[in-house]
Amino acid sequence: AVNSETGAVFLEPVQGEAGVYVPDGDYLKTARDICDDQGALLILDEVQTGFGRTGRWFAKEHSGVVPDVICLAKAIAGGLPMGAMLARGSSSEAFRKGDHGSTFAGGPLICAAALATIDVIREEKLVERSEDLGRYLKSEIEKLKAQEVRGLGLMVGLDLNCDCKSLVEKALQKGVLINNTGEHTLRLIPPLVVTKEEIDRVVEVIGELL
Ligand SMILES: Cc1ncc(COP(=O)(O)O)c(C=O)c1O
């Protein structure tokens, strides 16, 4: 679909809301090459995947691909409302200071929260924790009778042969908050400070309900 008329290609390095789809081998690298050939920007949406979620600071690191622009939000300020856009090269010159403003953009309180969040992620080694505990979560989930388990770090999706909406409601009654992104798909994105014991409890509850 990309040709010389294309301005930019937007991709999530791991699709979140769609049900945690991790791209195959060199999908992102191929996207990068196609964009370069056609003179299009490659823009990665790391709103869900950024800040350690996939066991790297940014999911793009799994592929080695360098995008022109990265969109960020969610974890950037530890849950306080903030979004950001990072750009490099010629795309970083497209916006100049004062071109783009909004009432609360760049507010000092939120920016302080973001800096504190980054310090905590670094000091508490939450990126490494995401990789380690994510591997554990995925291996425990794989013991359940799921049709497919996908994921990177603490971002795991599983397809089940049952009504996932009702499973989510029943899990909530047992104090476990999960999310179904489709009729037959669950998405698990626990906080990066989740403990092994909490993961065991989640897996136990899903197992019981199945
Ligand atoms: C991958 C992804 N991109 C973008 C958005 C939208 O972000 P915002 O609400 O900051 O516009 C979301 C929201 O869930 C998302 O998951």
The ligand as an SDF file (V2000), in Angstrom:
LIG
                    3D

 16 16  0  0  0  0  0  0  0  0999 V2000
   -1.3420    1.9370   21.0600 C   0  0  0  0  0  0  0  0  0  0  0  0
   -2.1650    3.1420   21.3850 C   0  0  0  0  0  0  0  0  0  0  0  0
   -1.9930    4.2720   20.7070 N   0  0  0  0  0  0  0  0  0  0  0  0
   -2.7000    5.3920   21.0000 C   0  0  0  0  0  0  0  0  0  0  0  0
   -3.6520    5.4000   21.9850 C   0  0  0  0  0  0  0  0  0  0  0  0
   -4.3960    6.6460   22.2650 C   0  0  0  0  0  0  0  0  0  0  0  0
   -3.6850    7.3630   23.1690 O   0  0  0  0  0  0  0  0  0  0  0  0
   -4.2640    8.7570   23.7210 P   0  0  0  0  0  0  0  0  0  0  0  0
   -5.4670    8.3820   24.5180 O   0  0  0  0  0  0  0  0  0  0  0  0
   -3.1320    9.2610   24.5210 O   0  0  0  0  0  0  0  0  0  0  0  0
   -4.5770    9.5820   22.5420 O   0  0  0  0  0  0  0  0  0  0  0  0
   -3.8950    4.2440   22.7170 C   0  0  0  0  0  0  0  0  0  0  0  0
   -4.9180    4.2350   23.7750 C   0  0  0  0  0  0  0  0  0  0  0  0
   -5.3020    3.2630   24.3170 O   0  0  0  0  0  0  0  0  0  0  0  0
   -3.1360    3.0960   22.4110 C   0  0  0  0  0  0  0  0  0  0  0  0
   -3.3290    1.9590   23.1020 O   0  0  0  0  0  0  0  0  0  0  0  0
  1  2  1  0
  2  3  1  0
  2 15  2  0
  3  4  2  0
  4  5  1  0
  5  6  1  0
  5 12  2  0
  6  7  1  0
  7  8  1  0
  8  9  2  0
  8 10  1  0
  8 11  1  0
 12 13  1  0
 12 15  1  0
 13 14  2  0
 15 16  1  0
M  END
$$$$
